[in-house]
Each structure stands twice: as structure tokens, then as C-alpha cells.
């Protein structure tokens, strides 16, 4: 790459920082949703400010900026958004939903004031505010869509068995969104969420009650190493969770012990690329950035080989591995019937 091409490449990256904030504001303040709902006629910046309770001058600047970045069209004083952009940024039911990725990236960066010190001394931050865990839940809504669109498609027998009922635990369940989606898709299931973060437990219980599902979903405030009693579950599920837990083998062993004969452990995660070629992709760029934040908080994404090693150390059989179209991977181990 020549000097001028490299300059253009780096300038685009600098613009990407501002673009991420424009997307975050558009999602968090409901701006994109209002523009989408206005349809083909569009909406003026003043109308948008009134509808969202925001500052007109700031919305005017945001309008020009989002047009400059190709996120909206600002013509004849009216803002519109194309169908594909709206879907990718707003539709949480799709496996290509990226709105949560933008929200998480921006919210995570709000804590990066000590990043340089971390690089010097290697000491991670001890705690993160509740907004960070709320942002993680926005991020993992893409994972919920991946589970329903890609995991179940790859495991048709699992879909059949879940339709007949059973008892399922989501370990490190966060705000309980996957449990809610499962309750609606599979009405015969009994569902348990295990969570040790107090704010996430409270948020999950409130959300589940608001959805009218408190009679079918139980949220337990407990450690990941204590998911339930022996033989309690037909499925133990980890969604973007196992790599964040301090003793992954011990957690897997506890989940395995809580399974009935024929039960399964399923881990859905986004493994770290295993080599330079995997990193030199758009997906690799994102994963590398996420890893920086993970290390800063004292956790770390793991390679596929590391996940396999955790299963082995926990005494579980070698899991089946399925690499999904989205870039996520599934690790599946099944107890003998």
C-alpha cells in the first residue's frame, strides 16, 4: 500500500470513531427508529428533536454528520434511512444485527481512561459500572438471533427435543433475554437463569415479570459453579459467557454434573482467531478490539483450542465444534443416555 493509500485508510479509521458515536446516539436516543418510522417522506431535524426530547441544535449537527457518514440521507430538510441500514442497526431478531456491537463498543470505551496505565502495569480495572453490563446485554442480542437462526438450524434434533419440553439452565444469564426468547419459542420448557452480578439479577427479574413469564423462568442469584443439583437439567447453556468466568473448567464440570442422562452442554461464543490470516479480516478487526477491552477488565477471549482444553480439563468428552456463518462457534458435549 502506497503512502497516499495508507493515509486514506487511516483517515477512514479516524472517521470510524465518529461514526461509532453517531450510531450509538442514533440507537440510544431513538433517532434512527423515529426516522425509520417516518418512512419515505422523512422527518425534519426539528420534528426529530421534538419527538425524541432532544436538543434541536445537536440534532441538526447529528443530521448532517450521519448524512456525511452514509448512515442517513438529509435532502430537502428531511432525514430518511434506507431499509438495510435500519435492519442492521435496529432489528435484534437478525443474526446480522450490529446495533448492540456499536452500543457496546462506545459504552466500553467510556471506561478506557485507565487503558494506558493498564498497558504499563498490567493491572486490570477492578469493577465496571452497571451500564457496561447493560451494554453487554445489547451486544449479546445478536447472539440470541444467532442461536435461533444458526445453532438450531445446525442441530435439528435439539429443536425437536426442546419442543417436547425439558429443563434448561442459562449459566451467567445476564438480563435473561435468551431465557425469554426460549420461553416464547418453546412453551413446554422450564427455564432457570443463574447469575452472580446483583444488578443483572435485578434487571432479569424485572424484565421477566414485565414479560409475564415469572411462572416459567426462575432467576437464581448464585455462582456459575453452583448452577443446580445433580441431574436437574436437560440442557446447560453458555452464551458469550464461559470465557469471562475465572475458572472455566470448574464451571463446565459443575454444569455437566447438573445434567440428566442424555443432557447437553452447549457453549456459544466468538472464539479468538487462531492465526494472522483470520485476524486480517473485518471480523478479525472487531474481535481484536473486543479482546483489548476483555483484557482491560481481567478476562480474555479464547481460541477454539482453548475451549477444547477447558472441556478436557473439566473431564468432559471432546465436544463437537460447529463454526457458524456469523463467525460464532458452538461447542457441544452430550452425556450418555
C-alpha positions in Angstrom: 0.0 0.0 0.0 1.5 3.4 -1.0 1.7 6.4 1.2 -1.4 8.1 -0.1 -3.5 4.9 0.1 -2.3 4.4 3.6 -3.2 8.0 4.5 -6.7 7.5 3.1 -7.0 4.2 5.0 -6.0 5.7 8.3 -8.3 8.8 7.8 -11.2 6.4 7.2 -10.4 4.7 10.6 -10.4 8.1 12.3 -13.8 8.8 10.8 -14.9 5.4 12.1 -14.5 6.7 15.6 -17.0 9.5 15.0 -19.3 7.1 13.0 -19.5 4.8 16.0 -20.6 7.6 18.3 -23.2 8.8 15.7 -24.6 5.2 15.5 -24.6 4.9 19.3 -26.5 8.2 19.7 -28.9 7.2 17.0 -29.8 4.0 18.7 -29.7 5.1 22.4 -31.8 8.2 21.8 -34.2 6.5 19.4 -33.3 8.7 16.5 -32.9 6.0 13.9 -36.2 4.4 15.0 -38.1 7.7 14.5 -36.5 8.3 11.1 -37.4 4.7 10.0 -41.0 5.1 11.3 -41.3 8.4 9.3 -40.9 6.3 6.1 -40.3 7.8 2.6 -41.4 11.4 3.4 -38.8 11.6 6.1 -38.7 13.8 9.2 -37.1 17.2 9.8 -34.4 17.7 12.4 -36.8 19.9 14.5 -39.5 17.3 14.3 -37.0 14.6 15.3 -35.8 16.7 18.2 -39.4 17.2 19.4 -40.3 13.6 19.0 -37.3 12.3 21.0 -37.0 15.1 23.6 -33.5 16.1 22.4 -31.7 19.4 21.7 -32.5 20.8 18.2 -29.1 22.3 17.6 -27.4 19.0 18.5 -29.8 17.1 16.3 -29.1 19.4 13.4 -25.4 18.6 13.7 -26.1 14.9 14.0 -28.3 15.0 10.9 -25.5 16.5 8.7 -23.0 14.1 10.2 -25.0 11.0 9.7 -25.6 12.0 6.1 -21.8 12.6 5.6 -21.2 9.1 7.0 -23.8 7.4 4.8 -26.0 6.4 7.7 -28.9 8.6 6.7 -30.0 10.8 3.8 -30.6 14.5 4.6 -32.2 16.0 1.5 -34.6 19.0 1.2 -34.5 19.4 5.0 -35.8 15.8 5.7 -34.0 12.8 7.1 -34.5 9.3 5.8 -32.8 5.9 6.4 -32.6 3.0 3.9 -34.2 -0.3 4.7 -30.9 -2.3 5.0 -29.2 0.2 7.4 -32.3 0.2 9.6 -32.4 -3.6 9.7 -28.7 -4.0 10.6 -28.8 -1.3 13.3 -32.2 -1.9 14.8 -33.6 -5.4 14.2 -32.4 -7.5 17.1 -34.1 -10.6 15.7 -31.5 -10.9 12.9 -28.1 -12.7 13.2 -26.5 -9.7 11.3 -27.8 -7.2 13.9 -24.9 -4.8 14.7 -26.6 -2.2 16.8 -25.5 -4.0 20.0 -21.9 -4.1 18.8 -21.9 -0.3 18.4 -23.5 0.3 21.7 -21.1 -2.0 23.5 -18.0 -0.5 21.7 -18.9 3.1 22.7 -20.0 2.2 26.3 -16.9 0.1 26.9 -14.7 3.0 25.7 -16.2 5.2 28.3 -14.1 3.2 30.9 -10.9 3.4 28.9 -9.4 6.4 30.9 -7.0 4.0 32.6 -6.1 1.9 29.5 -2.6 3.4 29.1 -1.9 2.7 32.8 -3.1 -0.9 32.2 -0.6 -1.3 29.4 2.2 -0.1 31.7 1.4 -2.1 34.8 -0.8 -4.9 33.6 -3.4 -4.3 36.4 -7.0 -4.6 35.1 -9.8 -2.4 36.3 -11.5 -4.0 39.3 -15.1 -3.3 38.5 -17.3 -1.8 35.8 -20.5 0.3 36.2 -23.9 -1.3 35.6 -24.2 0.5 32.2 -21.4 -1.8 30.9 -23.3 -5.0 31.8 -26.5 -3.4 30.2 -24.4 -2.8 27.1 -23.2 -6.4 27.1 -26.8 -7.5 27.0 -27.4 -5.3 24.0 -24.4 -6.9 22.3 -25.5 -10.4 23.1 -28.9 -9.9 21.5 -27.1 -10.7 18.2 -26.0 -14.0 19.9 -29.7 -14.8 20.6 -30.5 -14.3 16.9 -27.5 -16.5 16.0 -28.8 -19.2 18.3 -32.2 -19.3 16.8 -31.2 -18.8 13.1 -27.9 -20.7 13.0 -27.5 -23.1 16.0 -31.0 -24.6 15.8 -30.6 -24.9 12.1 -27.4 -26.9 12.6 -29.0 -29.1 15.4 -32.5 -30.1 14.2 -32.7 -32.9 16.7 -32.2 -30.4 19.5 -35.1 -28.3 18.2 -37.4 -31.4 18.2 -36.4 -32.3 21.8 -36.8 -28.7 23.1 -40.3 -28.6 21.5 -41.3 -31.6 23.7 -40.2 -29.8 26.9 -37.5 -30.3 29.5 -35.5 -28.2 31.9 -32.9 -25.7 30.7 -30.3 -23.6 32.6 -28.6 -20.5 31.2 -25.4 -20.0 33.2 -24.2 -16.4 33.7 -27.6 -15.4 32.1 -27.2 -11.6 32.4 -30.5 -9.8 31.9 -32.3 -13.0 30.9 -33.1 -12.1 27.3 -32.2 -15.6 25.9 -34.5 -17.2 28.5 -37.4 -15.0 27.5 -36.8 -15.9 23.8 -36.6 -19.6 24.7 -39.8 -19.4 26.7 -41.7 -17.9 23.8 -40.3 -20.3 21.2 -40.6 -23.5 23.3 -43.7 -23.2 25.5 -43.2 -26.6 27.2 -39.7 -25.7 28.7 -38.9 -25.0 32.3 -36.1 -22.4 32.4 -33.6 -21.3 35.0 -31.1 -18.5 34.8 -28.0 -18.4 37.1 -26.4 -15.0 37.6 -23.9 -13.7 40.2 -24.0 -9.9 39.3 -26.6 -8.3 41.6 -27.7 -5.6 39.1 -28.1 -8.2 36.3 -30.2 -10.4 38.7 -32.5 -7.5 39.5 -32.8 -6.5 35.8 -33.6 -10.0 34.7 -36.3 -10.5 37.3 -37.9 -7.1 36.4 -37.8 -7.9 32.7 -39.2 -11.4 33.1 -42.0 -10.2 35.3 -42.8 -7.4 32.8 -43.0 -10.1 30.0 -45.4 -12.1 32.1 -43.1 -15.1 32.3 -42.2 -15.2 36.0 -44.1 -18.5 36.4 -41.9 -20.2 33.8 -38.4 -18.6 34.3 -36.6 -18.7 37.6 -33.6 -16.4 38.2 -31.2 -17.7 40.8 -28.6 -15.4 42.4 -25.7 -17.9 42.5 -22.2 -18.5 41.4 -21.5 -20.1 38.0 -20.0 -23.1 39.8 -23.4 -23.7 41.5 -25.9 -24.0 38.7 -28.2 -26.5 40.4 -28.4 -30.0 41.9 -27.2 -33.2 40.3 -29.4 -34.4 37.4 -31.6 -31.3 37.3 -31.3 -30.2 33.6 -31.6 -31.4 30.1 -29.5 -28.6 28.7 -26.9 -26.3 30.2 -26.2 -23.2 28.0 -23.4 -20.7 28.0 -23.9 -17.7 25.7 -20.8 -15.4 25.4 -20.1 -16.3 29.0 -17.6 -19.2 29.5 -14.5 -17.2 28.5 -15.5 -14.5 31.0 -15.6 -16.8 34.0 -12.5 -17.2 36.2 -12.4 -21.0 36.4 -14.0 -22.3 33.1 -13.1 -26.0 33.7 -14.7 -26.0 37.1 -17.8 -24.2 35.8 -18.1 -26.8 32.9 -17.7 -29.7 35.4 -20.5 -28.2 37.6 -22.8 -27.8 34.6 -22.0 -31.4 33.5 -22.8 -32.7 36.9 -26.2 -31.0 36.9 -27.3 -32.7 33.6 -29.6 -35.7 33.4 -28.6 -38.7 31.3 -28.7 -37.6 27.6 -28.4 -34.0 28.6 -26.2 -31.5 26.7 -23.8 -28.7 27.4 -23.8 -26.1 24.7 -21.3 -23.2 24.6 -22.0 -20.4 22.0 -19.1 -18.0 21.8 -17.0 -15.9 19.4 -13.5 -17.5 19.5 -10.3 -15.6 19.1 -8.8 -16.1 15.6 -6.1 -18.8 15.6 -3.7 -17.1 13.2 -2.7 -13.9 11.3 -4.9 -14.7 8.3 -8.1 -14.9 10.4 -7.2 -11.6 12.1 -6.7 -9.8 8.8 -10.5 -9.7 8.1 -13.3 -7.4 9.1 -14.4 -10.0 11.7 -10.8 -10.2 12.9 -10.6 -6.4 13.3 -13.7 -6.4 15.6 -12.6 -9.4 17.6 -9.1 -7.9 18.2 -10.8 -4.7 19.5 -13.1 -6.7 21.8 -10.1 -8.6 23.1 -8.4 -5.4 24.1 -11.4 -4.5 26.3 -11.6 -8.0 27.7 -8.0 -7.9 28.8 -8.5 -4.5 30.3 -11.2 -5.9 32.6 -9.3 -9.0 33.5 -10.9 -11.5 31.2 -10.0 -12.7 27.7 -11.5 -14.2 24.6 -10.2 -17.7 23.9 -9.2 -19.6 20.8 -11.1 -22.8 19.7 -8.2 -24.9 21.0 -8.5 -23.2 24.4 -12.3 -24.0 24.6 -11.4 -27.7 23.8 -8.8 -27.7 26.5 -11.3 -26.4 29.0 -13.7 -29.3 28.2 -10.8 -31.8 28.6 -9.6 -30.3 31.9 -13.2 -30.5 33.2 -13.3 -34.2 32.4 -16.0 -33.8 29.7 -15.8 -35.7 26.4 -14.3 -33.8 23.5 -17.1 -31.5 22.2 -18.4 -31.3 18.7 -17.5 -28.0 17.2 -19.6 -26.1 14.7 -18.3 -22.9 13.1 -21.3 -20.8 12.2 -21.9 -18.4 9.2 -21.9 -15.4 11.6 -18.3 -16.1 12.8 -19.5 -17.6 16.2 -18.8 -21.2 17.2 -20.7 -23.8 19.1 -19.1 -26.4 21.4 -21.5 -29.3 22.2 -21.0 -32.2 24.6 -23.6 -34.8 25.4 -24.0 -37.1 28.4 -24.6 -40.8 27.6 -28.3 -41.6 27.7 
